[in-house]
Each structure stands twice: as structure tokens, then as C-alpha cells.
Amino acid sequence: MKNDTLYDRLENCLAGSIVPKRAFVGLDGFIDEIFSVVDKRLDADHYSRIETIEAYGKRILEGSGLSLNLEIVSLAQKIGGNGPIYASGLKKFGVRTDYIGAVGTDQIHPVFSELISEDTSIIGVAEPAHTDAYEFYDGKIIVSQLESLNALTWEKILDILPKEKFIYLMEQADIFSLNNWTMIPDMNRIWEHMLDEIVPTMDVHCKIAFFDLADPRKRPDRDILEALELIKRFSLCGFRTMLGLNFKESQQIVSLIRNGESVDSLEKSAHYIADYLGVECVVVHRTDLAASVQNGRYAEAAGPYCKTPKIKTGCGDIFNSGFVFAQAQRWPQDVCIMMGAMASGYYVRNARTATLEDIVAYCNESKKEFLQ
């Protein structure tokens, strides 16, 4: 399917009737500070930045055996974490979103204020973690302090959110996501308790359970395999179960489940993982292309690529929010992928999350550029 046709089809879906939806999202929470790394300091107010991770790596290697001084410049402090950024995207698309996570205990930290609304709940079960994100044109380096997430357990959640309230929020939701598996060491146990104690009390028919492992390289293989088995269980319980991965993450999972095999295509990686899990959908995204296997069928879409993004931190979470929003609306498979790509594309160009109206305008603008 040509992308110009996909732009038109996405615009048609956005112009149609949008069915109100509700989401229950967690579980992390970060205060993100975004930095540039200075290459040359020109004067007190002006500098040139190190533009690529490769150039940054070379600069660091130059200090080996000697010493090195680097200057960083703070660009912004913003809402952070897979769950909060993903939730903020859903809210901008009109999804009523309840949030539980590391957003503050005695009071919600002001950086998460955009998640607060009169008709939804925001429940803090831990203090926020902290992330310094060094951004470059070809990627980002994220350095995190995770003490509060390391201590987040099922028992700590129930100390603040009684099981009856947990069940109620799950029952109300059309979309369920507890994101950032990698950085919450007890997440497998949390999922297991949910499967044993929460899910059996519910009718999960037609509810989306969306998962994002979030760069699992630092976790042992046995933990990753256990997480995949738990995701299978959510599917067997009747959820419309979906897993989102960037391409690098998908390569790691394929290597793990296929005895070290390497893949260089989105189609193969998505098929391998979907076949292994037996879930409804696996979606894999790169900066220039995204693809999914849904109920055995492959589809892909290429959104507009940005060479000089204003922000990269969180773009995958915004992709996921657009994709899951479209899935909840039951839009066609390739249109769901395109919605994710357009949401992410708008975000990296404007350093803010799009509304549905923004997506419509951005679709029209991108289509004109594509046809030139």
C-alpha cells in the first residue's frame, strides 16, 4: 500500500466517528532532563553541539589514559518514563486515562501535572526515578537513577491501591498497560499476581493488554523468557494482547527465542516473535519504518523521517500511544501503524505530543511533502 494512500486513509479514519475509550496505565515515572553535549563553546550564550553518538564516543575515547572535561547544556525538564509519556499521548487523543506509578507519594510531582484530570485517577505508589538524556541526531544516551523503581513491589502497590480499587480500574479500562518492564525488577511478579488475583475476577473480552519491555538488554535471559511466558498468559486469558518493540529490541528477542539467530528485517522479526508468543499483534518500529504482524498478517508503513529531531526521548512511547489508540478504534492494521508513525513524527519535530487535530494537519502537510 502506497504511503500517499495511507495518509488519505488515516485522514478518513480521523474524520470519522471516534469511539470514547478509557485506559489504565503504569507503572514507572521519571523526571527527564534533556541535555546537549557541547563541542565548541563560542561565547557565554552560544555553542556548537556534538551532533552524533559516534562523535561523542570518539571524544570520550580521546580521554582514555588521560583526563576529559565535557560540558552539557540542559534543554528541558519534562515528564519521563515509558508509562507517563505513553499515557500523555493517549490523553491527548481523548482517551480517559487512569495512571498508577512512580509519580510521587505524599503528593504528585508537578512534572506529571498533564496526567491529572477531574474524571480520572493518578495514584502515586513510589517517588519518581530520574533520567539524564543526552540527545544526538542519530540517537540518545539515557542515564538513569532507579532506586525508587528497584523497590516497587506488588505489596507496595496494594498498600496504596486496595485490590478492590485495582479491579475496578481494570474493569473500567478498554486499554491496559504496565510499561517499562526492564527498569522495574519485580514486574514479572507484579504481572503474575495480576494474572492470579485480578484478571480471574474480570471480563477481559475486547480489552487491549499492551506491553513494552523497554530495552531488556541488561536483564538476564531467564527473566526475559519469564516475561514472555507471562505475556502469553495474558493472551490466553482473553485480552487482545499486543507487544511493542523497537527494531533493536526485536533483534534481541529473536536471538533469545531462536538460539542466537540474527535478523535484519522488520518482517522476519515481527513474524518470529508473533509466532512464538501467539498473541494478537506484535509491532516493531525503526526511525524510518514500522511494521506489525496481527493475527498472522504482515503490514508496514513508512512515516515521514526527521533528520534533525527537536527531541528523541519518548518518541517510541508516543508511537505506541498512537498505535494503540488506533487499535482501540478497530482501524485497519496498516492505518494503526501509520497513526503511530505520525504521532511519533509530530512529536520529534515539535517536542510536544499531538492532539488528533494536530495529526490531521500533520497528515495533510506530510502528504504534500511526499507527493512533491
N, C-alpha and C positions, 0 to 999 in steps of 0.2 A: 504494500500500500504506500503510495507516494505521500511525502510529508505535507505537500500543499493540500491534499485531500484530507489528511488527518487534522490539519488546522481547521478546515471547514467543519469537519465532523465534531471536533471538540467545541467549536463555537456554537454549533447547533445544540449540543447537549447542554451547554451552559445557558443557552437561551430558553431551554425548556423548563419544565416544572422540576424544582429542586425539592426532594422529599426531606423534611426535617429529621435529623439524626442526633443521637447522643453517644458520647464516648466516656469511657473510664480508663484513665491513663496514669502511668507511673514509670519508674519508681525512683529515678535519680533526681538530682538537682545540682546545678553548678552555677557559680558566679564566674563567667568567662571574661577574661581581659585579653583584648586583641592587640598584638604588637607588630610593628615593622622592625627589622634589624637594619641599623644604619650602615651604609657602605662608606660614604664620604659626608662629613659634617661641613657644610658650606658656610654657614653663619649661625647665629643663635636661633634663627627662625626657619632655616632651610637646610635640607639634607637630601642626598640620594640614598635609595634603599638597596639592599641586596635583593635581587629580583627572583632568584631561583634557589631551591633546596641544594642543588648541585654546587652553586657558587658559595652558599653558606657552609656546606661541608668542606669545601676547599679552604675557606677561611679558617675553619676550626683546625684542619689538619696542619695548616701553617704554624699553629702554636704548639704542635707536638714536640716535647722535649725542651720547650722554651716557656713562654707565657703568652697570654692573649687577653686583650680587653675588647669587649663588644658593648656597643650602645644600643639599647632598644627604646622605641618610642611607643607609648600607649596610644592606641587609636580609639578605643571604646571599651566600656564595661557593659556587659549585656547579659541577658538571660542565657543560661547554658544548660547542657545536658541533653541527651537524646530524647528523654521523655518530655521535658518542658518545651523544647523547640518544636518537636512533633505536635504537642498539644496546642501550642500557639498557632501553628498552621491550621489545624482542624478548626480552632475557634474563629480564625479569620474567614474560613469558608462557611461559617454559620453553624458548625456542629456544637451543640451544648456539651461542654467538656468538663467532667469532674476530674480533679487531679489529686493524687496521693504521692508523696515522695519527700526527698531531702530538700525542702524549701524553707525550713525554719521550724522550730518547735514552740517556743514561747510566743513568737509572732512570725508571720510570713515575711521573709526578706523582701525589701522594696523592689529588687530586680525582677521578681516574679509577679509584679502587680498586674501585668497584662493577662494573667491566668485567672484573676479574680473577677467574678461577676455575681449579680444578685441571685441568679437562678441556678447556680452550680456550686459545688463544694471544692475547696482547696484545703487539703489536710497535710500538715507537716508532721512527718514521723522521724525526721533527723535534720541536723543542720546541713546547709549546702556544702558541697565539696568546692574546690577551687581549681580553675584551669587557666594557664597561660598559653595562648595560641599564637605562635609565630607564623605569620601568613606570607606566602610567596605566590608568584603567579602560577607555579606548577604544582602547588600543594601546600600543606600546612604541617607544622610540627606542634603537637599538643603535649604539654607537660602538666600533670595533674597531681593534686594533693587529695587523697581519698579516705582519710581517716573516718569520716562520718559514714561513708558507704561501706567500709570494711566492717563496721559494727551494726549494720542494718540486718535484722533478722525477722522471721515470722512472728516471734514472740513480741518483739519491739513494736511491730505494726499493730498487733492485736491489743497491746497496752493502750494505744491511742485510738484505734479504729475498731470498735467491737465487731465481732464476727457477723452479727445481725445487720449492722450498717454496711459491712463489706458486701454481704449477699445482696442487700437492697441496691447498692450502686451497680453491682454486676448485672442484676436483673433489669435495671433501667437502661443499660447501655446496649447500643447496636454494635459498638466497636469496643474491643478490649485490647489494651496493650500495656505490658510491663516491660519497658525498654532498658537498654544498656546492661545486658546480661554480663558482659565481661568485667565491668567495674563494680559489680555487687557480688562478692564471693558466695553469699548464701542464696543467690537467686534460684538455683536448682531446687533447694529445699523449700523456698517460698512457693515455687510452681507446684511442687509435689504436695504441699499442704493444701493449696487451692484445689488441685485435682481430687484430693481425698475428702476435703471438708466443705468446700464451697460449691464446686461445679455440680456434685450429685443432687444438690437442693434446687437446681435451676432447670429451666427450659432454655437450652442454648441454641435451638434451631434458628438458623439465619443470622446468628451473631458472628461478627468477624473477630477472630483472635489473631492479631498481627504481632510478629516477633522480629526483633532486630538484635543480633548478637553483639554488634559494635566492636569490630576488630579483635577477635578472640585469640590472637597470636600468643598473648602472654599467659593464657590459661592452659593447663595440662590437657593432653588429648582425651584422657578419661572423662574430664569434666565436660568437654565439648560434646563427646559422644552421649553422655548422660543427658545433656540439654536437648540434643536432637531426639532422643527417645521420649523425653517429656513433651516436646512439641508434637511428636506423633500421637501421644496420648490425648492432647487437646483435640486433635483432628478426629480421633476415634470416638471422643465424647460427643461429636456432632457440630463443633464450631466450623465455620468457614475459615480454615486455618491457613495463614499466609506467612512466609518468611521473606524478609527484605535483606539484601546484601549488596555491598559494592563489589566490583569485579575482583579486587584483591582478596576480599573475604571469601568470595565464592571459590577462588582457586585453592585457598587453604582447606575449605571444607571438602572439596572434591579430592584433594590429595589425601585427606584423612579417611574418607569413606571408600576410596578406590586404591588403597595401598600405594600411595606415592605418585599416582598418575598426575601429570600436568596437563592443563588445558589452556588454549589460547583463544577460545571463542565464547561469547556470551551464550550462544545456543547450547553448546555442549554442557557448559557448567550448569545452566538452569535445568536442562533435562536430567542430568545426573543426580542433582540434589532433589528435584521434584520426585523422581522415580524412587530414590532412597527413602524419602520421608513419607510419600503417599499423601501429601497434603493437597489442598485445592490449588494453591498457587505459590510459586517461587519467582520473585522479581529480582533482577540483577541490573545494576546501573554503573556505567562509566561516565566520564565527563562529556562524552560526545554521543553516547548511545545507551539506551536502556532496553531491556527485554524481559519477557516473562514466559513461563510455562504454566498454563492454567488448565486444569482438567485434561492434561496431556497435549494441549495445543500450544504451539510456539507463536509469539508475536514480538515485534520490536518497533521502536520509534526513536528517531533522532531529533532531539530538540535543538534550538539554536545554541551553538558553542560560544563561550565567552573567553577570550584570550587574556583579558585583564580584569578579573573579578574584583569588585569592591570588598567582598567578603567570601570566604570559603567555609569557615567553621559553621556547621549546622546545615549545609546545603543538602546532605543526604537525608537528614531528618525532614526537611521541607519537601524533598522529593517524595518521601514515604507518606507524608500527610496528604499531598495531592493525589497520590496513587490510591490510598485507602479511602479518601473521600469519594473518589470516582467509583471505586469498587462497591462502596456502600450504596451508591446511587444505581448500581447494576448497569453501568455504562459498558460498551463493548471493550474487550480486552485491550486492543491497541490504543483506544481512546483513554483508558485508565493510565496506561504508560505515558502517553503524551501529556496528560494532566500533571503527572508527577514531574515530567521534564520541564514543562512550562512554569510550574510553581518554583522549581529549583532555579531555572534560568532567570526568572524575575528576581529572585532573592539575591543571587550573586551579583547581579547588575545594579541593584538598588539598595542593598544592605538593609532590606526590610521585607517582611512577609506580605505577600499579595492578598488582596481580597478577591472574591470572584469577579468583581467589576474590573479590577486590575488585570486579571488573567484574560478577560475578553479583549481589553485594549491591547495587551501584550501579544495575544494571538494574532490580531489584525496587523500589528506592526511587524511581527516576525514573519508573517506570511508574505508581506510586501517585500521584505529583505530577501526572502528565499526565492521569490519569483524574479528578482532583478537579474 
